[in-house]
Amino acid sequence: MLDYVIRGGTIIDGTGSPGRSGDVGVRGGRIVDVGGRITEPARQEIDADGCVVAPGWVDIHTHYDGQSTWDDALDPSAANGVSTAIGGNCGIGFAPVRSGDVDVLIDFMEGVEDIPGSCLRAGIPWGAWETFPQYLDHLGSRKWSLDIGTQLPHGPLRLYAMGERGGRDVSATADELRTMSDLAREALAAGALGVTTSRTCIHRRASTGDVLPGTYAAEAELDVLASALRDKGRGVFQVVPSGVVGPREELGGERRTSVEEWRLLAEVSKRNNVPMSITLVQLKHDPEEWRRLLGFMDAANRDGARLTAQFSPRGIGRLVGLTTYHQFQFRKTFYETLRNLPFEQMLEEMRKPEVKAAILADGNVDPSKPGSGESFGFERYARDFPYTFPIKSPMDYEPAWEASVAGLAKARGMDPMELMYDLLVADGGRNFFWILSTNYSEYSLDHAAAFFRHPDTVTGLSDAGAHVSSICDMALPTFQLMHFGRDRTRGERLPLELIIAKQTRVNALYYGLEDRGALLPGLRADINVIDMRNLGLKTPVMLNDLPGGNRRVMQYAEGYVAGMVAGELTRMNGEDTGARPGRLIRG
């Protein structure tokens, strides 16, 4: 007898093949039959008539390094159809760690990924591990709603191997490189799925605003990480390169263009014969640079490199509002007299004409912490009104300039800053706005469609678990299916089989996870049943449910009829069933 039959859906199996009607049979956590009419009886049937039946999403770019130690639900990923999440990205994480370095690693994560330090101190069971294998053993003792895998981050590795020197912009000695090499091999042998590093100046420490250690690491240090992967014979080297925030970034006293940075990474990949996943976005200063980088990648791969571009399918930006960051948070009147008031009292004061006039006339005070999660570089985006959009329901994820605050202000004959103020305090003061800082330079997602179609790309960058009060990209798996597969009007739509393959089998195989990512007999029964007609994203909400009472933005999805992980129903009609079949994945 089967455990489940998913009956009568359109099966899009994750391999890129066209959809077909039929049933899916599940027994013992595995798929045993796909397609046609299944006659074998089952303990439970799931009606998928009118629905798409697809593999569970494989999200390769999350930051559940801390959350996975205190939370077993792992929303928002579980609510958005994810069945496998991979963490340890961007060179930051929590192992290896000596007891005296806990605050430093928290500082890294708070500054780079905007997870409050007080949350990490309260939620993580510090002292339960020191080495990376011990960290994996701790995760291996836990159960979740989905599977978790993780990678070895460069920042903690460097700090552990180099001591206090590892937290500064200094070159590693030969002995320190050997120590890093030994630790990397130890982590990969224990089951790390890869190694990760960050080379962009946007990633900074919370306490000082200094760049993340390892940003300016010499090529020899990158070779140490890559050679460990080479000798293991599997795993991915994930890199956030320089050049993702501007035309040129300082790298160890040199000035390198993006192509020069990619050339360096290509040489590391080629020399060590390792796959390298490199973040690729469209930039405002040069909207066509992505084409040159893809062209360079193609040539480098023909020459022996193994580069893959990791992309986001939509504009990348920050949520702003009175319940999170906003354009007036450092104005003198607000900062000194309003920011600590109860919300309703603060809103009442902000609605007074004389208070509005004072705030609009004020200058900014200096943020209390230059690189903290509180400021998080917000001053760089605050006046970018041509790329600031009110969030409505349903949300337009490919908006034109006319829908921006700048466009609305022009239509109303207003100053954009004054209109922004009025919009913030309207409707109970709980509106959100979206400031698109990158990956949306020409008010179009045509470049994202091109990313999807390129054979050497992987979809990622959801950052699920991170940027908890400022960015809401954790719902990317749902977004790309509904927008590019159903809703897009300002450009081509993409075949569902392509979108689904890119976030299932392609990502799974990229990390060597051959047992998942497709609806094929013998593979894990990680399955989504999706009502495409009603698939959607709800308006983001602010919750205060993190350890220590800290806040986070959450975006739930609708239209997921059922979600299955390892043959157990974890979601039914959008609700958590309480099942926790998720386990640690070891490479």
N, C-alpha and C positions, 0 to 999 in steps of 0.2 A: 504493500500500500504506500502511496505517496504521502508526503507530509502536506504538500500544497499543489494545487493546480491553479495557475493564473490563466483565466479562460477568455479567449476570444479577443485579444488585443492585437494591435499592430506592432509586431516585434521588430525593433531596430536594434540589432544585436551588438553594436559597438565595433564591428570589424570594418565598417564603411559600406557594407552591402545594403542595397535598398530594403525598405521595410516590407514585411509580409505578414499576412494574417495567420493566427494560430494560437496555440496554447504553450505554456511553459510548465514543465513538471519539476518538482523539487523534492529531494529526499536526502536526509542525513547531512544537510548543509550544502549540498551540491545540486547543480542542475543535471537532470537525468534525461530530459527530453525537451526538444524545442521544435515548434512548428506543427502544423496540422492539428487534427483533433485527437486529444489524449483521452483514452477510454479507461485507463487504469484508475480505480477509485482513490480518493485522497481524503485526508482528515479534514481539510478545509479548502474551499474554493474561493478564489478572488475574482470577481466579475470585472474584466478589463475591457468590456465592450465600449468602443469609441475612444479608448485610451491608447497611448503609446507605452509599450513595455520595453524598458531599456536597462542596461547595467547601472549599478550605483556609480555615482561620480567619484573620480579619483582626483582629489585636490592636492597638488604637489607643492603648494606654497602657503603654509599656515604657520601660526606661531602659538601653538598649544603647549609649548614647552613647560609653562607653569600651570596653566588651567587643567591640563591632563592629570596633574597630581592631586587636584581637589574636586574635580567635577567629572561626573560620569555621563552626563547628558550630551555635552559638547555641542550645545547650540552656540552659534547659529548654523553650524555646518549640518547637523542632523536634520534641522528643519528645512534645509535646502537640498536634500537628496544626496548628500555626500556619504559614502560608505567607507572611504579610505582617505585619511588626511596625513600629510607628511610635514613634519615640523623641523626645527633647527635651522631655519633659513636665515639668510642675510648675515651670517657670521656671529649671531648672538644666541645665547641659550644659558643653561644653568649647570653644565657639566663639561669637563671636570671642574671641581671647585674646592678650594681649601676654606676652612671655616672663616678665616680672616678676610676672605675675598668676596663674601656673600654680598656685602653692600655695593661692591664695585660692579658685580654682574647685574644686580638690580638696577644700578645707575645706567648701565648700558641699555637694558631693556626698556626702562622708563623713557630714556631720551630718544631712542630709535623707534620704538614701537608704541609709545604712548600708553603703556600699561602702568597704572599708579604704583609707585614703590610700596605704599602702605598695603595695597592689595597683595603684592608679591610676598611681602614679609609675613602677612597674616595667613596666606593660603598655602604656601609651599612648605612641606615638612623638612625644613633645613636640618641637616645632620643625618638624613636618611641615606645619603650617598656622598662620596667624594670623587671617585673616578667615573669615567663615562660608562664602563661596564656595570658599575654599581647603580648608576642612574637607570640604565636599561633594565636591570634586575628589579628595581623598584617599580618601573612602569609595567614590567611583566607580571607583577602581582596584582594589577588593577584590571577592571573590566569597564567597558564603555559602550555607548550606543553604536559606535563605529570603530573601525580599526585605526590604530595610530602607528606610524613609523617616524623615525627621526634621524637627523644627520648630525655630524660632528661640527659644531660652529668654531670658527677660527678665533674669535675673541676670547672665550674661556680657555681654549687650548693654549693660546699665546700667554695669557696671564698665568696659567698653571705652570707652563714650561719656563717662563722667564722671570716669574716673580713680579715685583713692583715695576721692573723695566718693561714688562709686557703691556702695561697700561699706558705707555708713552710712545711717542713717535721716534723709536730708535731701531736700529737694525739688530737682528738676532745674531748672536755669536755662533760659531760652528758647533759648540757643545749644546747651545739652546736649540739649534736646528735639529740636532740628533735626538734631543729629548722630544721635540714636537713630532718627529718622525716616528719614534717608538710609541708615543701616545696615540697618534693617528692610526697606526697599525693595530694597536690594542683595541681601539674603539670600533674599527671596521671588522675585526675578528669577532667582536662581541655582538655585532649585528647592526651597526650604523649603516644607513642606506646611502651615505655619501658624505661629503665635506662641503662647507659653505664659507664664503667670505664676502665682505663688502669693501668696495674701493671708491665709494662716492662720498663727497663732502657733506651730503645732506644727512647722513647718519652720524649723530653726535651724542655725546654723553649728556645726561640730564643735569648734573651738578655744575659742570663747567662750560658746556657748549663746545668742548674740544671734539675733534673727529674721533670716530671709533678706532681703537687700536687695531692695527692691521691694515688700515686704509692705505697706508703708504708702504706696505711690505714690499721688500725687494723680490725680484723674479725668483731668486733662489728659494725664498720662503714659500712661494706658490708651488715651486717644483717639489718641495717636501710634501705638501698636501697631495699633489697630483700623483707623485710616485707611490704613495701609500695606496691610493686607489688602483693604480696600475698593477701593483703586486697582489692586491686582493683579487683583481680580475673582474670586478663588478662595482657598481655604484656610480654616482653622478657628482661632478664638481659644480656647485651652484654659485654664481657670481653676480653681484650687483656691480656693474662696471662704473668707472668714472664717466662723466658725460651725460648722465641721466637727468641732470637738472639744469644744464647750461652748456654753452658752446665749448668751454674748456674748464678743466678742474686741475688744481694743483696736485701733483703726484710726486712726492719726494723731492721737491725742488725743481722738477721738470714741468714743462707744459706739454700736454699731449692732447691731440684731437681725439675724438671718439674712435675714428678708424685706427689711429695709432694704438689706442688702448685695446681694441679688439685684435689688432695684429699681435700684440704682446700675449694676449690670452690664447690666441690661436697657436702660437709657438709652444706655449706650455702644454696645451692639449695635444699637439702633434708630437712633441718630444716624449710625452709620457703615454700617448695612445689612450687618452681618457675622454669620455663624453663630458662636455662642459655646457651648462645651461646658463645663458647670459640674458639679463633683462633687456628688453627692447621696447621703447616707447616712442611716440611721436612728440617732438619738442616744438615749442612755440617759436623759438629763434630760428629754426630751420626745419620747416614741416616736411621736407623731402629727404632728410638725412637717413631716415629708416630705410629708404630704398637703397642708398649707397651701402649701408651696413649689411643689408641682406645680400647685396651683390658681392660685397667683400666676403661674407660668410660662405656663399656658394663657391667662390674661388678658393678660399682657404680649405674647405672640405674636399674639393677636388685634389688639393695638394697634400692631403693626409690628416688635416685637423678633424676634430669631431665636435663641431660647434652646433648648438641648437639655440634658437631665439625663444625665450620665454616671454609671452605677451599677455596683456590684459585686453579683453574684448570691448572695453568702454573707457570713457574718460576717467582719469584718476583725479580725485579731489577730496576736499574736506567738507564735512557737514558743519554748518554754523547755525547758531541760534542762541537764545538767551539761556537755555539749559545746558549749553556747552560753550564753545568759543564764539566770540562775535567781534565785530569791528570796533566796539566801544569799550571793551573790557579794560583797556589801559588808559582810557581818557581820565583825566585827573578827578573830575567830579564822580564818575562811576567808581573808579578804583578806590578812592578814599572814603566815600560815604555810602555807596549803594551795594557793592559786590557781596558783602557778608549779610545783607538783610534777608529775611525769609522771602521766598520767591514772589509771593503775591504782593508783599509790601514793596519789594523792589520794583515790580511791574507798575504798581500804582504811582510810585514816585516818578518813574521814567515817562509816564503819560502826562505829567504836568508840563505845560508849555515852558515854564521858566527853567525846569530841569533839562528838558530837551534842548533849549537854547544854550544852556551852559555846557552840556556835553558836546554839542556840535562845535562850540567855539573853543573847547579845551584842546590842549596838546596832550601827548602821551607821557605817562610816567615810565620809568624804566622797569621792565619785568623783574621780579624778585630773583628769578633764576634764569640765566641767559639761555640755557639750552633745555629747559625743563619741559615736562609734559604739559605744564600750565601754558607756556607761551608757544612751544613746539614750532617755532619759526613762523607763527601766524602773521606777524607783521608784514611778511613778504607777500601775503595773499590778500590782505584786508581790503585793499582798494582795487582789486581786479574785477570791477563790476561788469565788464564785457563778458566775463566768464563766470558770473554769479547768477544762479538760477533758483527761483522759488521751487520748492518741492511740493508737488500737487499729487492728487490721486485721481486717475492713474498718472504715473510719472512719465514724462517725455524724456527718454534717455539719450535722445539725439536732437537737442533743441537748437533752434536758430538764434541768431543774435537778437532778434526782436523780442525774444522771450527772456532775455537777460535783464538784470537790474539796470544796466546801462540803456538797453533798448526801451524798457518800460519808462525809465526816467525821461528819456528824450521824448517819448510819445506824450508824456504828461507835462512836459516843460519844467521838470524839477531837477535839482542837483541829485546825483545818484546817492551821495552819502545821506542826505535828508530822507530820500525815499527808503533807503535801507533801514534807517531808524524807524520809520513809520511801519514798515513791513514787519520788523522784529517785534514791535509791541502790539501788533494787531492779533486778533483771534486768540486771546488768552496768553499770548507771548510764548506759545509752544511750537511755533512754526520752525521748520528747518529750511536751510538754503544750502545749495551745492556750489562750491567754488572749484572749478575744474582747473587744476594747476598744470596738468600735462596730459598727453595722449588725446587731446581734442583741439588741435591747433586751428582747424579750418571749419569748425562747426559741422563736422562730418565724421562718420565712422568707416569711411571707405578703406582707410588704411588697416583697420581691424579686420575687415572682410578679407583683405589681401593677406594679412597674417594667418588667418584661418586656412587659406588655400595653399600656403607655402608648405612643401613637404618636410622642411626641417624646422618646424616650430612646435612648441607645446604651449597649451593654455594654462595660465596660473595667475599669480599675483593677487589672489583674493585676500591675503593677509588675515585670514580668519583667526580670531583670538587676539588680534592686536588692534592698535589705534581705536581703543574701545570708546573714546568719547569724541572722536573727530572724523573718522573715515568709515564708510559703510559698504565696503567692497566684498564682504563675506558672502553675499548673495550672488556673486558672479556666475556660478553654475546654473542657477535658475534664469538669470538675466539673459545669458547668451542664447539659451534655448528659446525663450519667448521672444526676444527682440529680433535676433537674426533668423530664427526659424519661423516666426509668425507675424510679428508686428511691424517690421521695418517698412517705412514708406519713402524715406529720403535716400534710397540706394537699394542695391540688390539684396534679396534674401538668400540665405544659404540652405543647402539641403540638410534636413534633419540628420541624415546618416553621417554627414561630415561633422556637424557640431557635436553630435553624441560620441563619435569615434575619438575626436580630439580631447574630450574630457573623460574618456574611459580607457579603452584599450591602448591608445597611443601613450597616454601618461603612465599606465600600468607597466607596459613593456619597457618604457624608457627607464624605469627604475628596476627592471628585472623582476617584476611581480607577475609572473606568467600565469598564476592561478586565478586571476580576476580581470575585470574590465571588459568581459564579453559574455553574451548569453550563448554559451556553447556547452554541450554535454561534458561533464567532468569538472567544469570550473566551479568556483564558489558561487553560491546563490546570493550575490549582491545585486538587488533588483529594485528599480523604480517603476511604479505604475503611475502614469501621468495623464491627467485630463487636460490635454493641450488647449481645449477651448477655454478653460477656466484657470489655466496656469497664470500666476501673477505674483507680484511682490507687494506686500503691504507697506504702508507708510512707515518709515523708521520711527521707533519709540525709544525713549530713554528709560532704562531700568537702573535700580540701585541694588543689584543683587550679587555684586562681586564681594569677595572677602573684605572685611573692614567697612562694609557699607558703601563701597566705591561704585561709581556709575559706569554704565556701558550702553552704547547704542546697539539696538537689536533690530533686525529686519527679518520678519517672518514671511514665508511663502504660502501660497494657496494653490490648489490644483494637484498636489501629490496625494493620490488615492491610497497608495500603500508604499512602504519602504521596507526592504528586507536586507539584512546583513547576515551572512553565513547561514542562510536558511531560516532565520528567525525574523518575525515581523517586529520591527522597531518603531514603525510609524503606521497609523491607520487614519485616513481622512485628516491628515495634518496634525494628529495628536501623537504624543509620545506614549508608546505602549508600556514602557518600563522595562522592556527586554534589554539586556546588556551583553550581547554576544561579541562585542568588539574586543580585540586583543592587540598586544604589541606585535608589530611585524619586525622580524629580524632579517637583515640581509644575509 
